[in-house]
């Protein structure tokens, strides 16, 4: 065997091209064919949706679901099927409450290691018991700062006591937090559901991740969750993992039987939300953000983005009833009619009270 040839074990592993990975992501994210699902079930399947910007999960679901209305998600929040909490990357997400505990467990255990290093003089169990009792009624951020600030050694910066409590306890925001318009002073309680074991949580989170973002590397998983790769090692050993590799030779993990459509499949235009999860799910984002657009840092600015042929091609925003597109690359004329149709659909969702919707910029 020459030096240029792959070892036999690698030669049997399928290499997926970037267009094939783009197609796989679009298919698994419901961005090729919209689904007809209740909001809680859609979020359970899609994994928690980024909710730093209150309308973002609504826009995300509108891009992915048929016959979805704002009131559907607000009703699911009000009856406790969906909750708002700081989860992946310690940022606000909407999660299906049936599985919120698994995400809370995975993100918490990684950060608790740092918590213990920062507060070795505190009795973890005692502090957790005290604060759980204190949260017997809903608390605001100001109240949390005042109460947690009483513990010796807590950083006096305003965000530190909040992070202290959110890491130690699985806190959720009470409705109407999570509604389209949001609220300025959310109230927090401890999620009453027991957390699953670390092993159970790792298996569920890894399964959900690969189902909607795979095939993906271990580095991708860690970047999405901000949980060290080692915390998923046992789960990947127990699950029926299959392997691929990308064009750079990086190993990609997946589960058997999940969609891998051909690169030639038609990918319709979609208007994505601020910090849409499809943009944040991988360390290597070439499958959805072209390399020449990555210097724009759209995932930091939180621009709402338009995908054309599965790739980010523009940003967009609402100006009253008008949807304004700012192209970042040449948009084919052949795609413009479909973009306008999808844009009008999105404009009607974002500004339902108007009869003067329009799409401008292309």
C-alpha positions in Angstrom: 0.0 0.0 0.0 1.5 3.4 -1.0 1.8 6.3 1.4 -1.1 8.1 -0.4 -3.6 5.3 0.1 -5.9 5.2 3.1 -5.7 2.3 5.5 -8.3 -0.4 4.7 -10.3 0.6 7.8 -10.6 4.2 6.7 -11.2 3.3 3.1 -14.5 1.7 4.1 -15.8 4.9 5.8 -18.0 7.0 3.5 -16.8 10.6 2.9 -19.5 13.2 2.9 -19.1 16.3 0.8 -19.9 19.7 2.1 -23.1 19.9 -0.1 -24.2 16.5 1.3 -23.7 17.8 4.9 -25.7 20.9 3.9 -28.5 18.8 2.6 -28.5 16.6 5.7 -28.7 19.6 8.0 -31.6 21.1 6.1 -33.5 17.8 6.0 -33.1 17.1 9.7 -33.9 20.7 10.7 -37.3 20.5 8.9 -36.0 23.1 6.4 -36.8 21.1 3.3 -40.3 19.9 4.2 -42.2 21.6 7.0 -43.7 19.4 9.6 -47.2 19.5 11.3 -46.3 19.2 14.9 -47.4 20.7 18.2 -44.8 23.2 19.5 -43.6 21.1 22.5 -43.1 18.0 20.3 -41.3 20.1 17.6 -39.0 21.6 20.3 -38.4 18.1 21.8 -37.3 16.9 18.4 -35.3 19.9 17.4 -33.6 20.3 20.8 -34.0 23.5 22.9 -34.5 26.7 20.8 -32.4 29.8 21.3 -34.5 32.4 23.1 -32.2 35.2 24.1 -34.4 37.3 21.7 -38.0 36.5 22.7 -39.4 36.3 19.2 -36.6 34.0 18.0 -38.1 30.6 18.8 -41.4 31.7 17.2 -39.6 32.7 14.0 -37.6 29.4 14.1 -40.7 27.3 14.4 -42.5 29.3 11.7 -39.7 28.4 9.3 -40.1 24.7 10.1 -43.8 24.0 10.9 -47.0 24.1 8.9 -50.0 26.0 10.3 -47.9 27.3 13.3 -49.2 30.4 15.1 -47.7 32.4 18.0 -50.5 31.5 20.3 -49.7 27.8 19.9 -46.3 28.2 21.5 -47.6 30.7 24.1 -50.3 28.2 25.1 -47.7 25.4 25.5 -45.6 27.7 27.7 -48.6 28.6 29.9 -49.6 25.0 30.5 -46.0 23.9 31.3 -45.2 21.9 28.2 -42.4 24.3 27.3 -40.2 26.3 29.7 -37.6 29.0 29.4 -34.2 28.3 31.0 -30.5 28.9 30.7 -29.2 25.8 29.1 -26.8 25.3 26.2 -23.8 27.8 26.4 -25.6 29.1 29.6 -27.9 31.2 27.3 -31.7 31.3 27.3 -33.5 28.6 25.5 -37.1 27.2 25.2 -37.1 23.5 26.0 -39.7 20.8 26.1 -40.2 20.2 29.8 -40.2 16.5 29.4 -36.5 16.6 28.5 -35.4 19.9 30.0 -33.7 18.0 32.9 -31.4 16.1 30.6 -30.0 19.4 29.1 -29.8 20.9 32.6 -27.9 17.9 33.9 -25.3 18.0 31.0 -24.7 21.7 31.1 -24.7 21.8 34.9 -22.3 19.1 35.6 -19.6 20.6 33.3 -20.0 24.0 35.0 -20.2 22.6 38.5 -16.6 21.5 38.2 -15.6 25.2 37.9 -18.2 26.2 40.5 -16.4 23.9 43.0 -13.0 25.3 42.2 -14.3 28.9 42.6 -16.1 28.1 45.9 -14.2 25.3 47.7 -15.1 26.8 51.1 -18.9 26.4 50.5 -20.8 23.2 51.3 -22.4 22.5 47.9 -25.3 20.3 49.3 -26.0 22.8 52.1 -26.1 25.8 49.7 -28.3 23.9 47.2 -30.7 23.0 50.0 -30.9 26.5 51.3 -31.5 28.1 47.9 -34.0 25.4 46.9 -36.0 26.3 50.0 -35.6 30.0 49.3 -37.0 29.5 45.8 -40.3 28.2 47.4 -41.8 31.3 45.8 -40.7 32.9 42.5 -37.7 35.2 42.6 -36.5 38.0 40.4 -32.9 38.6 39.3 -32.6 41.5 41.8 -33.7 39.2 44.6 -31.2 36.5 43.5 -28.4 39.0 43.4 -29.1 40.1 47.0 -29.6 36.6 48.4 -26.7 34.9 46.7 -24.4 37.8 47.3 -24.5 37.0 51.0 -22.4 33.9 50.4 -18.7 34.5 51.0 -16.6 34.8 47.9 -19.3 35.4 45.3 -18.1 37.7 42.6 -19.7 41.2 43.2 -20.3 41.7 39.4 -24.1 41.8 38.7 -24.1 38.7 36.5 -22.1 36.5 38.9 -24.7 35.7 41.6 -27.2 34.9 38.8 -24.7 32.5 37.2 -24.0 31.0 40.7 -27.7 30.1 41.2 -28.3 29.0 37.6 -25.4 26.6 37.6 -26.2 25.2 41.0 -29.9 24.7 40.5 -32.1 24.0 37.4 -34.0 27.3 37.4 -36.8 28.0 35.0 -38.7 31.2 34.2 -42.4 31.4 34.9 -44.9 32.4 32.2 -45.3 34.8 30.6 -41.6 34.5 30.1 -41.1 32.9 26.7 -44.0 34.8 25.1 -43.4 36.7 21.8 -43.2 40.1 23.5 -41.2 38.9 26.5 -41.1 40.5 29.9 -38.5 42.7 31.6 -38.5 41.2 35.1 -38.8 37.4 34.8 -39.5 35.3 37.9 -37.5 32.1 38.6 -38.3 28.9 40.4 -36.5 25.6 40.7 -37.7 23.0 38.1 -39.5 20.4 40.3 -38.7 17.4 38.1 -35.8 15.3 39.2 -32.7 15.4 37.0 -31.8 12.2 35.2 -28.5 10.5 35.9 -25.5 11.8 34.0 -25.5 8.6 31.9 -29.2 8.9 31.0 -28.8 12.6 30.2 -25.7 12.1 28.0 -27.5 9.4 26.0 -30.6 11.5 25.4 -28.8 14.7 24.6 -26.4 13.0 22.2 -29.3 11.2 20.5 -31.2 14.4 20.1 -28.1 16.2 18.8 -27.2 13.7 16.1 -30.8 13.3 15.0 -31.1 17.0 14.1 -27.5 18.1 13.5 -25.6 15.0 12.5 -23.5 13.7 11.0 -21.2 15.8 13.3 -17.8 15.6 15.0 -17.1 15.4 18.7 -15.8 18.9 18.4 -19.1 20.1 16.9 -21.0 18.5 19.8 -18.8 20.3 22.4 -19.1 23.6 20.6 -22.9 23.4 20.5 -23.3 22.4 24.1 -20.2 23.9 25.7 -19.9 20.5 27.5 -16.5 18.8 27.3 -16.3 15.9 24.8 -15.4 13.5 27.7 -18.8 13.9 29.3 -20.4 12.2 26.2 -17.8 9.5 25.9 -19.8 6.8 27.7 -22.9 7.6 25.7 -21.2 7.4 22.4 -19.9 4.0 23.4 -23.4 2.7 24.4 -25.3 4.1 21.4 -25.2 2.4 18.0 -22.9 5.1 16.5 -22.0 5.0 12.8 -19.1 6.9 11.4 -18.4 9.0 8.3 -15.8 11.5 7.6 -15.8 14.9 5.9 -13.6 16.1 3.1 -10.9 17.2 5.6 -10.8 13.6 7.0 -12.5 14.6 10.3 -14.6 11.7 11.8 -18.3 12.5 11.9 -20.7 10.6 14.2 -24.2 9.7 13.4 -27.0 7.3 14.2 -28.2 4.7 11.8 -31.2 5.3 9.5 -31.2 9.1 9.6 -31.7 11.2 6.5 -28.7 11.7 4.2 -30.3 13.2 1.1 -28.2 13.6 -2.1 -26.4 16.9 -2.6 -28.7 17.5 -5.7 -31.9 17.8 -3.6 -33.7 21.0 -3.9 -33.3 23.2 -0.8 -36.0 25.9 -0.6 -35.2 29.4 0.8 -35.9 29.8 4.5 -35.9 32.9 6.8 -34.1 31.9 10.0 -34.3 33.4 13.5 -31.7 35.3 15.5 -29.0 32.9 16.6 -30.9 30.1 14.9 -29.7 26.8 16.1 -28.8 25.6 12.6 -26.1 28.3 12.6 -24.7 27.5 16.1 -24.7 23.7 16.0 -21.2 23.0 14.7 -17.6 24.2 15.3 -17.1 23.9 11.5 -20.0 26.0 10.1 -19.2 25.6 6.4 -22.2 23.4 5.9 -24.5 26.4 6.3 -22.3 29.6 6.4 -20.1 29.9 3.4 -16.4 30.6 4.3 -16.4 34.0 2.6 -19.4 35.1 4.8 -17.9 34.0 8.1 -15.9 37.2 8.6 -19.3 39.0 8.9 -19.7 37.1 12.3 -23.5 36.8 11.8 -23.7 34.4 14.7 -22.3 37.0 17.1 -24.4 39.9 15.8 -27.5 37.7 15.9 -28.6 38.8 12.4 -31.7 37.0 11.2 -30.5 35.2 8.1 -31.9 33.9 4.8 -30.7 30.6 3.4 -30.7 30.0 -0.4 -29.9 26.5 -1.5 -29.2 25.7 2.1 -26.5 28.3 2.7 -26.7 31.7 4.3 -26.9 34.3 1.6 -28.4 37.4 3.3 -29.6 39.0 6.5 -33.2 40.2 7.0 -35.3 42.4 9.4 -38.8 43.7 9.7 -39.5 47.3 9.0 -43.2 47.5 10.0 -45.0 45.2 7.6 -42.0 45.1 5.2 -39.4 42.4 5.2 -36.1 44.0 4.2 -33.4 41.7 2.8 -29.7 42.7 2.9 -27.8 40.3 0.5 -24.3 39.2 1.4 -23.6 37.4 -1.9 -25.1 37.2 -5.4 -28.6 35.8 -5.2 -29.6 34.0 -8.4 -32.5 35.5 -10.3 -34.0 32.0 -10.5 -34.3 31.9 -6.7 -36.0 35.3 -6.3 -39.6 34.4 -6.8 -39.3 31.6 -4.2 -37.5 34.0 -1.8 -40.3 36.6 -2.3 -43.0 34.0 -1.6 -41.3 32.7 1.5 -40.5 36.3 2.6 -44.2 37.3 2.3 -45.1 34.2 4.4 -42.6 35.3 7.0 -43.7 38.9 7.0 -47.3 37.9 7.6 -46.2 35.8 10.5 -44.1 38.6 12.1 -46.6 41.4 11.4 -50.0 39.8 11.4 -52.0 42.9 11.9 -51.1 44.5 8.6 -52.5 44.1 5.0 -49.5 45.8 3.4 -46.8 43.2 3.6 -43.9 43.5 1.2 -40.4 42.1 0.6 -37.7 44.4 -0.5 -34.0 44.2 -1.1 -33.7 41.7 -3.9 
